[in-house]
Amino acid sequence: MQIHATTPEEYISQLPEERKAAVSHLRKVILDNLPEGFEEVISYGMISYVVPHAIYPGGYHVDPRQPLPFISIASQKNTISIYHMGIYAAPDLLNWFTSEYARYAKVKLDMGKSCIRFKKPEHIPFDLIGQLAAKMTPAQWIEIYQKELKR
């Protein structure tokens, strides 16, 4: 499912009806909990929360013209996915999330390196995602990114 949008509102408006409420709620939960300094954008075809060039001028090592990505929300063919780069780079955060997940969710965790997938909107543990979004400031993410990923 490829969505061509320039704003988060436009992105959500193009979703199938059965996903609009869940993605809107995910967006609100992330915005309500994300530490100050991150910026909401559309990046790589997803609703994304990034460290803007004003804070981290070097940008993303894969494409320095892009701001440093942190969290993204994507509506894909069979899932609603959350990409969290901090989980990929910080083992302590990954361990916290995977141990807490069972307390908040009724289904088995479906996860890749940085991708958390939900086949049904009603399976999304919104409270846990809010806690996850709050766990890392832009400064902490930059430090981890420079140490772990930008080699």
N, C-alpha and C positions, 0 to 999 in steps of 0.2 A: 504494500500500500504506500504509494508515493504521494505526499501532499506538498503542493507548491503554495507556500504562504510567506508573507513578509512580517506578519505580526502573530502573537499567540492567539488573539481573538479570531483572526482569519483561519489559523490552523484548526482551532476547535470547531469553527463553523463548517469545515469541510469533512468532519468526522461522521461516521455512521451514527444515527440517533442513539443507539445502545451504548455508545462509548463517550458521548459528549459530557454527560454528567460526571463520570468517573475521571476523565482527563481534566475537566474544570476543577473538580475537587482536589485532585493531585496538585494542580497548579497552585491553588489557594493554600494548601497545606505547606507546600514548599516555600511560597512567598512569605507566609506567616512565620516561618521558622528559620529561614536562611539568614545567617549573620549579615550585617551591613557590609556593603562593598561589592557583593556580587551583582551582576546585571542580567536581566532577562532579555533574551534575544531569540531569533530563529537562526539556528546554525546547523549545517549539515541536514537540513530538512526536518529538524525537531525543535520543540520548545526547549531552550537551553538556558542554563544559568552559568555564567562565565565570569572570570576575572578580567575586567576590561583593560584595554591597552593603557589607559590612564593610570592604572595601578601596577600592571605588569607589562611594560612596553615590548618585551621580547615576544609576546604572544605564544601561540602553540607551536612546538618544535616541528610538527608535521607540516604546518603552513603558518609561518609567523604573521601573515596578514590577518589570521583569525585570532580572536582573543582566547585566552587559556580556558578550555572547557572544564566544567566541574560536574554538573548534573544535567541530564537531558531526559525529556519525556517523549516517547514515540508511540504512535499507534501503528502497529504493524499488522501484517496479514492475519495472524492468529493470536496475537498478544498485545497487551499494553505493556510497554517496557520502560524501565527506569535505568538509565546509565549513570552510574556514580563512580567517577574516576578515583575518588578517595578510597573507596573499598578496594579497588584494584591495587593501589599503591601503599596502603597502610594496613598491614596485617592485624594490628590491634582493633581497628575499626571493623574489618571483615569478621574477626572473631566475635566482637560484640554483637554485630548485626545477626550473624547466623545463630548465635545462642539465644538472642531475644526473639527471633522470628517465630519460633514455635509457641511462644506466649501470646502472640497477636494474630496468628494465621491458622486456618483450619486445614490448609492444604500444604503439601510438601513444597519446600523451597525449590524453585526452578531458576537457576542462576548460572551465568557464565562468569568470565573474569570481572567485568564491571557491570554486567547486565542482569537486572532482576526482571523476570518475565511473569506476567499474570494472564492466564487464559480467560478468566472471567472477571469483569470489573468488581463483582461482589467479593472477590478474594483479596483485594488490595488492602493491606493493613495500614490505613491512612495515618493512624497515630504513630506507628513505628517509623513510617517514612518521614513524618514531621520531626521526630527525634533524630533520625539519621541526617536530615538536612541541617539541623542545628549543631551538629557535632564538630564542624570544622570552619574556621574563619578563612577569609582569603589569604591572610598572611601565613596561616598554618598550611594551607593547600599549596601555596607557592613554595614554601620550604620543603615539603614532602616531594612535590613535583621536581624541584631542582635536584634533590638528593636521589630520588628513586627512578624517575622516568626520563629525565633529560640528560642522558649519558652520552 
